[in-house]
Amino acid sequence: MMAFFIHEGLLIKKTKNKGRGVFTKKPLAAETIIEVAPVIVMDKNSRALLDKTLLHDYIFEWGDEREQCCMALGWVPLYNHSYQSNCEYEMFFKQQTIAVKTVRAIKQGEELHINYNGDWDSAKKVWFHLTPALSSEAEEGGTTAQQRLM
């Protein structure tokens, strides 16, 4: 089992239009594991309740059949979305953890993104839309849960 950790080269900062995000303090190599976070697993009844709250935007589908959901702890909920993400995440159901790693070399000061679809290079549309004022920033990087239309 991997120990829980957050890479020392990361920090949380405010973004221009996306709320908070995870950034680098120093360059990172491709394939670097930057976080291993525990998760809280919940059943489908809890998921139905969470879907009616703001937490819906921060939970992950969970389990082989995706009948459960989980709330990741650590900084995982703060990685913003991008279709051209520079990180990917992997779920370890038995260990109840999510690991995040870089998919390419990352420059110092760069914001780290995951693709909310699960696959780092997936072009499948996500469940929320960009507001017009934020679309230019999204083209440059990503979006966040705060931009989702209700």
N, C-alpha and C positions, 0 to 999 in steps of 0.2 A: 504494500500500500504506500502510495506517495504521501509524504508529509505535507500538510497545508502550508502555503507560503505565498507571499507577494514579493516579486522581484524588487530588490533595492533600487533599481534604476527607473522606477515608475513614480509618478505623482498624479494627483487629481488637481485639475484646474478648471476654471470657468472657460467656456468656449464663447465665441462671438454670438452665436444664435442657437446653440443646442443645449444650454444648461451646463452641466458639468461633463467632463470627459477624462479619460486616462491618457496621460502623455509620458514621454520618455525624458529622463534627466541626462541620458547618455546614449550613444549608439548601441543597438542590439543586433546580434547576428541572426540570420534566418534560422528557423527551427529552434529558437530559444523558448523554453517553457518559462512563462512570465508570471503565472499564477496557478495555484491549485487550491480550490475553494471547496469547503463542505457545502452541502445543500440540505434543505429541509424538504422532505418528500411528503406530499399530500395526496389524498385520494380524489376520485372524480367528483364526489360530493363537495369537498372543499374547493375544488377547481371551479365548480359552478358558482359558488359564493364569491371567490376571488375575481372571477370574470366581470363582476358588477362593481369592482373597485379599481382604483388607480394601480393597485398591485398587479392587475392583469397585464400591464405593459412591462412588467419585470419578471414574470415567471416563465419557466421553460416547460414544454411538454416533457414527460419523463416516462421511462420504462419502454420495454421492447414493443408493447402495443400502444404506447402513448396514451394510456388511460389515466395516468397519474400526472401530477405536475410537481415542480419543485421551485423553491426560492433559493437562489444561490446567495451565499454569504460572501464576505470579502468585497472586492471591487468589481466583480463580474457584472452586477447590474448597471455599472456606470460606463461600460464600453458602448460607444455609440455605433449605429449601424452604417455600413457602406456596402454597396454591391461590389466594390473593388477593395474589399477589406485587406488589411495587412496582418491580420491574426485570424486564427480559427480556434474553435473550442471543441473539446471532446468530453463526452459524458461517460462516467464510469458508474453504472447502475449499482453494482454489488458494493462498491466502496462509498457510494453516495457522495461523489465529488464531480466537479467540473474542472478541467485543466484548459488553460489558454496558452497558445504558443504562437510565435511569429511565423509567417509564411514567406517572408522575405527579409532582407536587411532593413533595419529601421534607423532613421537619422535621429540625432539628438533633437528634442523639442517636438517631434512628430506626434500627432494624436494617433492612438491605437484604436482600430475599429474591428468589430466582428460583423459577420453577415447574419442577420437575425433568422435567416432561413435554415441555418445549420451548416451548410456547405459554404466555405469561404468564398467561392467563386460563383455561387448560384445567382442567376438573373431573375428568378421567380419573384414576382411582385410580393411585397410584404403587406400586412393587413392594415397599414395606415398610409396616409397621403401627406405629401409635403404641402405646406402653405406656400403661396406664391413668393412671399418675402424671403423664404428660406431655400428656395430651389437652387439658387446660384451657389450657396454654401454647400448644399448637398452634392452638387456636381463636383465640388472640390474635395469632398471627404465623406461625410455621412449625415445621418439623421439620428434623432434620439426619440425616446418615448414622449418627451414633452411636445413633440411636433405632431403627434397623432391627432386626427380629427375624431371627435366623439360622435 
